[in-house]
Amino acid sequence: MRVLLTGSAGFVGTAIGGALEAAGHDVVRVDLMLPQAHGATAPPPGTHRLDVRDAGSWAGALDGVDAVCHQAAVVGAGVRVGDLPDYASHNDLGTAALLAAMHDAGVDRLVLASSMVVYGEGRYTCPTHGDQVPPPRAREALEAGDLENHCPRCGATLGWALVDESARLDPRSSYAASKVAQEHYTSAWVRQADASAVALRYHNVYGPGMPRDTPYSGVAAMFRSSLERRERPQVFEDGGQMRDFVHVADVARANVLALESVVAGRPGRFDAYNVCSGRPVSILDVARLVGAGSGIEPEVTGGYRLGDVRHVVASPGRARGELGFAAEVTPGRGLVEFASAPLRD
């Protein structure tokens, strides 16, 4: 199968391209090579430099293509209001332009990179009142060291539970809003074009080739960079925030399975899947695992960032049942190995 892969030179895109080729697919690689992601690095051999937002740039790129794996995006927290135009342009307009070009070229199968950030906060339960949707944590509470979410009905501390794909979408940042928009554009395209698509909601991706100290870095890479400077990793809040960390090799394998599923699937189908390890881990434990053997203990600062969510942990059930995907690399192994894995400067 001939697959067009956008964002092919990125951290995740590079891993996906290798996995697709290993599975026997012919990969057409395209990447804009944004400086904030790649610096001044030249495109890897065989990469077409292409701006997904430019409708005219797609002429010929989709010739003979059977399906598209769309990874290109501006990522990061997107906490500044000034970031909004970049996210709307690269992520939303870029996806819309790609979908229109696919329709014109008669390509009707897509795998879309989405994210756990579409959920906002995770799923919370009260021992007395069951599932609850807490409001955003207030600055005053965070300043006072009250870090947990509370039941809106009785005030009890809410426990976290696994988030499945039926959860409401509640974006809390520019980036999150853009990922929701990408899903909505894709869903509309599926209906209008009688096409088929899968959105993969990545949780915290890490592994070899991860960017070092850029807006595209994840917290695991930031912890590792601190250790390399012989500094204590800085852990916000109390370190008890629960997350799911998934290895980039597993993410790449999930894309191959999703691609095969969407090509074999029925027209008019749009499905979303969590891509996660299924093994929750606290942020403090992430710092400890990355620093295992270094002799440097993380520092719990008590600091916070407004808009950060307390817990968001995914359910792997739907991806396992419908795609046949289950992560093979556990955080307990992968995060320790990550301490010596090569990073991208």
Salt bridges, closest charged atoms under 4 A:
GLU21 OE2 - ARG29 NH1 2.94
ASP26 OD2 - ARG2 NH1 2.57
ASP31 OD1 - HIS38 NE2 3.46
ASP51 OD2 - ARG53 NH2 2.74
ASP83 OD1 - ARG80 NH2 2.86
ASP108 OD1 - ARG109 NH1 3.33
ASP131 OD2 - ARG123 NE 3.13
ASP146 OD1 - HIS150 NE2 2.86
GLU148 OE2 - ARG310 NH2 2.95
GLU148 OE1 - HIS311 NE2 3.10
GLU165 OE1 - ARG318 NE 3.90
ASP170 OD2 - ARG168 NH2 3.19
ASP170 OD2 - ARG172 NH2 2.95
GLU183 OE1 - ARG201 NH2 2.78
ASP213 OD2 - ARG229 NH1 3.63
GLU228 OE1 - ARG212 NH1 2.50
GLU228 OE2 - ARG224 NE 2.85
GLU231 OE1 - ARG229 NE 3.09
GLU237 OE2 - ARG137 NH2 2.82
GLU237 OE1 - ARG310 NH1 2.80
ASP238 OD1 - ARG310 NH2 2.98
ASP250 OD1 - ARG253 NH2 2.97
GLU260 OE2 - HIS25 NE2 3.99
ASP271 OD2 - ARG269 NE 2.49
ASP285 OD1 - ARG288 NH1 3.65
ASP308 OD2 - ARG305 NE 2.98
GLU328 OE2 - ARG253 NE 3.78
GLU337 OE2 - ARG333 NH1 3.48
ASP345 OD1 - ARG212 NE 2.69
